[in-house]
Amino acid sequence: MSNERRHKRRRMHPAVKFLFSVAAVSLLLYLAGFAFRYCLGLFLVGDDYILQIPGKGSPIVEVTPEKETEAVGDPDSVIQTGRVTILAAGDIMPHLPVIRSGKTNDGHDFTGIFAHVKSYISDADYAVVNLETTFSGTDGGREYKGHPDFNAPDAMATSAHSAGFDMMLTGNNRCYDYGTSGMLRTLKTIRSAGLDTLGTRAAVEEADYLVKDLNGVKVGMVSYTFADIEADRNTPIIDGRQTDSKAAGLINVFDYDKLDMFYAEMEYHVSTMKAAGADAIVMYIHWGDQFNTDPTNSQKAMAQRLCDLGVDVIVGSHPHAVQPIELLTSTDGTHQTLCAYSLGNFLSNQRDDNIGVALSEDGLMLRFTLAQYSDGSVCVESAELIPTWVLIRGSDNNKTYHILPLDASSDSWKDAFELSSTQLGDAKKSLDRTNAVVDSGLKTVQSLLAQQAAERNGISGGFTGGVG
């Protein structure tokens, strides 16, 4: 075959050659695109897409334009972002028999007293108790005593801390039983045990209030006690004892005859605590008449004024008897305050058989929850009262003391607390006395708070935070 004929056989028409080239390029582009989509795991379906893992048959995320809009949510909605539960207990008033009950070979130990209430205390986010004694020590011939010059072993502070308490209130009519030195040693002892203090301070440079960050909710707290203020507000008379210049300005006090001074101070405290970041204000106050289950007119008037000033919770002490709880509304209708007028005795030797006042055996633990919302507001979400009674066994110098919670069914008390029939009867009487004072008010408070919480959460969509 000639060279001319071979050359003609290999030649291809230009149009055909062009078509073959286009087909080859298209095939390569198609294969490249397929490989890219396979490796990425994206397979388009209409206007949506499904993200898949190569080799898996089911999608892990499905996204559509409509669902993206739903995920954004309503920017104006208010949701609950946090909450904190605070527990407050009544008076720790260790008379001499209580002190003797904790004697050991090398000191004192009172942890057993709190054994039955420890879980209630430690379960709270923050727990507070009123200390009606001093830790003045035994130097200089001082002795451990009860009434009228209270001085307890330091072990009472460490035992209270072991039970779960976070703060001891020192602003009361017992704080100056051993003068300025005793008051300052008391503060040092409590703080060394790991507890906060409130009501008295060691130096005027210290704040006379506390703002505590609890689960992200900043709670402002302040404590006051009644006193007689004569010429100088900074050197009041505490339970008949004239404070000296060394104690000037170290005790938060009010005088029933000079309440305008107190209200001005509280207005300043509320604004100062809020400026320091406080979301809610809790007031601990030593007031009222002893062994009286009814709050005085002064207590009621003061509580209303504190509500008007923006205090959210009031916790009272001093009467050594439980008093009612109620929900106050400010005179302008814009604010509410939970007020527990008195929590009674948490620990003492006062009994019907030694002072003739049975209600001195009774106490309360107040447990309340503050809820915070995304708009910055904080409100009291719930409130509970746990009745307590002090069980005393033995006699003379061989007594033992146990604080019993009376919230469970009385059918369980005999076995749970190892009570005799007489002790069981006394515990039931204590609960009956307490319920007669607080039950009606508590039911009203809980009903109002539950209704308000339901309304808020119905709008907010419920709690979405991680604290509780």
Helices and strands as residue ranges (DSSP letters): H 3-10, H 14-40, E 42-45, E 48-51, E 61-63, H 65-72, E 80-92, H 96-101, E 103-104, E 107-108, G 111-114, H 118-123, E 126-131, G 139-141, H 155-163, E 167-169, H 179-192, E 196-198, E 210-214, E 217-226, E 237-238, E 241-242, G 245-247, E 253-254, H 259-275, E 280-286, H 297-308, E 313-317, E 325-329, E 336-340, E 345-347, H 352-355, G 358-361, E 362-373, E 378-393, E 400-405, G 410-412, H 413-417, H 421-460
